Amino acid sequence: MQYRTLGRTGIKVSPYALGTLMFASAIGNADHDDSIRVIHKALDAGINFVDTADAYGDSEEVVGKALKGRRDNVVLTTKVSRPMGEDPNQQGTSRRWIMTAVENSLRRLQTDHIDLYQIHRIDPATDVEETLSALTDLIRGGKVRAIGSSTTPASDIVEAQWVAERRNLERFRTEQPHYSILNRGVEREVLPVAQRYGMGTLVWGPLAQGLLTGRVRKNQESGLRRAGFLKHLNDERRIDVVEQLIPLAEEAGMPMTHLATAFTIAHPGVTSAIIGPRTMDHLDDLLAGLDVVLGDDILGRIDEIVPPGTDVGALDQEYMPPALETASLRRRPFSERAAA
């Protein structure tokens, strides 16, 4: 395994990180022992970067069990801000919630520190200075080693960096954006901004949540359980692009999964790509592609199919800033719309 430095933290991580969402009983593998075996095999293969979140059901608990006796050899990351109950204060990035949430995560993970603590989604209701101040205290208290953001617009990444500098607070050292062959929009601003500030990036969704496995074909039943409730897995524009990528992978002599994952880690702004197997077979397939390297000819062909910096459709979970999500923020009151 050729390890990479996570931004300017000095922490060495594997080019692929193990995502653990699929180890949550409610939506993934309900067999904890099986999930632990999958985690152990990933670690044995040289993957030392494990990504989870408090909102991933019982995933943190599974990870905590799996890392017993191996914690010191793992760069462990988790996240905060997604709702954890019906109480409106059990979510977001206020100091009040962060201080409670981190203790809960530490308990579930059975550890005394988190290597990378990330804001799962930006919280428009909380001043970023409030958030950074709380996270700074966690670092100074030894409970967190580094902090990061996730799915954050470039403008908010810059604002957070400026606030940290002006207020002498710890700054976000990483960003976790969505990135795949089908969604390359982050190449336009997010990845360059992260590079400019020396931030490491661990990208999620390199397989477009199943669309780039080759199992989703035009006018065919996919067999993917998620296809029944995720709209982007039925987007004809995205499927048409997949149909162009499949023969490219075949011509290159590799499975679609290997083409898709190797594409993401070829970008100089990407530190690590998160793979999220549910079963041992899924992991074995992904591990078989660890040594796959895409040449300039293949990357050039991908550029022709999906131009750099462009998205083909959007994920259901794509971040929507308040200015787009809330109609009142993009529409003047009716009485003020007239020009004369």
N, C-alpha and C positions, 0 to 999 in steps of 0.2 A: 504494500500500500504506500503510495506517495502522498504524504500528508502536506496540507497547506496551512498557512498562517491565517487565523481568523482576524481579518482586518489588521489593525496595529496592536492587538491585545497580546501578541506573542504566544497565544494558545494554538497548538497544532491540532488540526482536525482532519478527518478523512474526507475525500471529495464527495463521498456519499454519506448522508446522515440517515439514521434509522428513525422514521416517523412511527409513532405508536398509536395513532387514532384508531387503527383497525384492531387494536388489542382491547378495545373497550367492549365489554360484554353486550351492551345494548345494540350496538351497530356492527360489531365485527366478530372476532373470535371469542366465544363465551368460555372457552377452556383455558383457564389461566396457566395451567401447567404447559399446555401446548404453546401458548404465547411466550412463555419464559424460555422454552427450548428454541424458539425462533430468535429471540433476542440473543441468547447465548451463542447461537451459530453465527449471527451477524458479528458479534464481538470477536469470535474466534477467527473470522475472515479478515479482521483488521479494521472494521468500522468502529470508531471510538466516539462517535457523535450521536447522541440519542435525544430526540425531540419529542416532548409531550406537552400537555396543557391541563390546567385545572378543569377546563370545560369538557375534556374528553372522557366523561363518565368515570369509570374506575381504572382508566389507563395509568394514572400516576401510581396507583396501588400495585398494579402488575409490574411496572417498571421498578418500583422500590423492592419488590420481592426478587426480581431478576438480577438486580445489581448487588445483592448481598455478597460480600467477599470480593467484588470487582469494582466497587465504586471509585477507587482511586485511579483506575485506568480509563475512566469514562468522562467525557465532557458532556455534562447533563444540562439540558435546557428545558424550561417550562414557561408557561405564559399565564397572564392575568388580564382580566377586564370583561370577559364574556359573562353573562348572567349565570349565577350559581344558586339561584333560588328565586322565589317570588318577591322577596324583600327588595325594593328598589336600590338599596344601598349595598346589596351583595353583587355588585358589578361595577364596571367603570375603572377609572384610574385615580380616584381620590386617595389622599393619604389614609383616610379612615379605612378604606377597603383594602388597599395594598398591604397595609400592616397586618391585617387579619388574614388575607388570602395567602401571603407568603408562609405564615405559620402553618396553615392548613396543608399547603403543598409540601413543606418540609416534613410534616408528620406522615403524609401519605407516601412520600418518596423514601422515608426512613433514612434521611440524611441530615447533616447539620449545615449544609450549604448548597447553593445552586450556582452552577458555573456561569450560566447565562439566563437572566430573567427578562422575559420579553413582554411588551405590551401587545396583547393579542389583536386588538383593534384600537385605533385612536378614539379618544373620548372627547367629543366636542363640548361636553358640559363641564370639563375640568381644565383649568389653566395648565399648560404644559409645565410651567415652573413648579406648580404644586406637585405634579407627578414626578418630575426630575428630583425635586427636593426629597421626597419620600424614598425614591430609589437610591439616591446618594447616601441617605442614612443607612439603608440596608447594606450597601457596600462597605461603608465605614464600620458597621457593626459586624462584618464578617459573614453575614448570611448569604450574600450574593457577591460573585466575583466580577461580573460584567453585566451590562444592561443593553437591551435592544428593542427595536420596534418591529411591527409586522404589518404588511399590506398598507403602507403609508405613502400618501402622495408625496412627490418630490418637494413641493413647497413646504409641507409640514416637516419633512426631514430637515430642511434647511433652517426652518424656524427653531426647531428643537436644538440644533447645533448652536445657533446664535444665543439662545436663552442660556444654555449651559455655559457658554463662554462668558457672557455678561455677568451671570450670577455665581460663577465659580462653582458650578455643580458638575457632577459626573455626566458625561454625554453618552448618547446611544452609540454603542460600538458596532452594532449589527443592524441589518434590516432583513426581513423575511418576506419577500414579494412572491407573487405567483409568476411562474415562468415556464413556458413550454414552447414547442414549435408552433402551436396554434395561438398562443398569446405572447407576443413579443413586444408588446407596448412598453414594457419597463426598460427596454433597450434605449428608448428615446430620451428619458430623463432620470428615472429612478436609479438604474445601474450606474450611469455616469456620475450622478450626484453622490452615490455611496462611495464610488472610487475616489472622488474629489476629497471627501472627508475621511478617507482611510477606513471606511466601514467594511466589515466582512458581510457577506450575504449568504444566507442559506435559503434557497428557493424551494417553494413547495409546488406540488402538482406537475412534475415533469412528464407524467403520463396523461395529463389532462383528465385526471380522475377516471381513467379507464378507456378514454377515447383513443389513446395512442397505444393500446395493447394489440391492436389489429383484430380485436374481437367484435368491434362495432363496424358493420359493413352496410353499404347502401342496399336498401330493400331486403334486409335479412334480419332475422331475430338474433339479438346479441347475446342473450343469456345473462347479461349483467343485471343484478338486482337493482342497482341504482338507476338504471335507465327508465324505470317506471316512475321516478319522482324527480329526477334532475333534467331540466329542460335542455341544458346545453349538450347532453348526450344524444339528443334527438334533433339537433340543429342541422338542417340539410347542408348549410354552407360549410360547417365544420366537417361533416361526414364526407362531403365532396373532396375536401383537401386531404383527408385521410386516405381516400381512394387513390390520390396521386402519390402519397408517401409510401404506401404499401409496396408498389413495384420498385421504388427506389431502394427500400430496405432489402428486398429480394435480390436486386441487382448487386447490392453491396455485400450480400451473403450473410445477413444478420437479421435477427428478429426485430420487429418494430419496437419492442420495449428497449432494446439496446440502442437503436438509432435515436430514440427519444431522450433517453437518459444521458447518453454520451454528448448529445447536442447541447444540453444545458450546461454541463461542466466545461465545455470548450470555450465559453465566453470568459474573457479575462476579468470581468466584474463579478463572476460567480465563484464563491469559495466552496460551497457544498450544495448538493441537490438532495432533497429529502425523498427517500423511497419509503413507501408505506405498505409493505406486504401484510396480508392477513393470515396466510398459511405458509408452511415450510416450502411447498412447491413454488409459491410466488417468490419467496426469498431466493430459492435455488436458481430460478430463472434470472433474477436481477444480479445475483452474484456471478453468474456465468458471463455477464457483460462487463465485469470490472476492468478488464484489460482492453476493452474496445476503444479505439481512438479514431475519430472521424477526420479524414483528410480534407484539404481545401476544396477538392472537387465535389465531395459529397455536401459539404457545408454550402458551397456555391449553388448546388442544385436545390437545396432546401430554401436558400434565399430567393430563388426564382419562383418557388411554389408559394412561400409566405415571405413577402418582402420584410427586411429588417425594420423593427420598430412598429410593426402593425399587429393588430389582433384580428382573429377570425372569430367573430361572435364574442361572447363573454360567459364566464362561469356564473352559475347561480349565486355563488358566494362572493362575487366580486364586490369590493368595497365601493359604496356609493357615498360621496361626501354629502353633508346636509344640504348644500346649495343645489344639489340635483335631486335628492330624495324628497325634500320638503317643498311642495308647490309654492307656498307663501314666500319662500326665499328667492324664487325666480320669477315671480309675478307681482307687479305693482298692484296696489288696490285699484279696483275697477275705476274709481273716480279720478285716478291720477294717470290713466293710460292715454288719454287723448293728447294729440299734439297741438290742437287749437281749441 
